[in-house]
Amino acid sequence: MFCLISFPEIGFIVWVAVLIFGCKAVFQNPFISRKEKMFWLVMVVVLNWIGLLWYYYTFYVKDKE
């Protein structure tokens, strides 16, 4: 079967979607205060960045060794 998009590219698209929808979900939550929104926004960004670095290491750095 012919595939136009590779697995690493799908992972990057998922990373962007999680970042966008995670931030949007935090901003739209009416039950948390402004401080808590900022905390959760930072957590979404930091955890997403760690996940992207782990993903990059798994598919690009580890394969070169």
C-alpha positions as CSV (number, residue, x, y, z in Angstrom):
1,M,0.0,0.0,0.0
2,F,1.3,3.4,-1.0
3,C,1.5,5.9,1.9
4,L,2.1,9.6,1.2
5,I,2.9,10.5,4.8
6,S,5.4,8.8,7.0
7,F,5.1,7.8,10.7
8,P,7.4,10.6,12.0
9,E,5.3,13.2,10.1
10,I,2.1,11.9,11.6
11,G,3.7,12.2,15.0
12,F,4.6,15.8,14.4
13,I,1.0,16.5,13.3
14,V,-0.3,14.9,16.4
15,W,2.1,17.0,18.5
16,V,0.8,20.2,17.0
17,A,-2.8,19.1,17.4
18,V,-2.3,18.2,21.1
19,L,-0.6,21.6,21.7
20,I,-3.4,23.6,20.0
21,F,-6.3,21.7,21.5
22,G,-4.7,21.4,25.0
23,C,-4.2,25.2,25.2
24,K,-7.7,25.8,23.9
25,A,-9.2,23.5,26.5
26,V,-7.3,25.2,29.3
27,F,-8.5,28.7,28.1
28,Q,-12.1,27.6,27.8
29,N,-12.3,25.9,31.3
30,P,-14.5,28.2,33.4
31,F,-13.9,26.3,36.6
32,I,-10.2,27.3,37.2
33,S,-8.7,30.6,38.1
34,R,-6.4,32.7,36.0
35,K,-3.3,31.5,37.9
36,E,-4.4,27.9,37.5
37,K,-4.9,28.5,33.7
38,M,-1.4,29.8,33.4
39,F,0.0,26.9,35.3
40,W,-1.9,24.3,33.2
41,L,-0.9,26.2,30.0
42,V,2.8,26.0,31.0
43,M,2.4,22.3,31.9
44,V,0.8,21.5,28.5
45,V,3.6,23.3,26.6
46,V,6.4,21.8,28.7
47,L,5.1,18.2,28.6
48,N,4.4,18.6,24.9
49,W,8.0,19.8,24.3
50,I,9.4,16.9,26.3
51,G,7.3,14.5,24.3
52,L,8.5,16.1,21.0
53,L,12.1,15.7,22.1
54,W,11.6,12.1,23.1
55,Y,9.9,11.5,19.8
56,Y,12.7,13.2,17.9
57,Y,15.3,11.1,19.7
58,T,13.4,7.9,19.1
59,F,13.0,8.3,15.3
60,Y,16.0,10.4,14.3
61,V,18.9,10.2,16.8
62,K,18.6,6.6,17.8
63,D,18.4,5.4,14.2
64,K,21.8,7.1,13.4
65,E,23.6,5.1,16.1
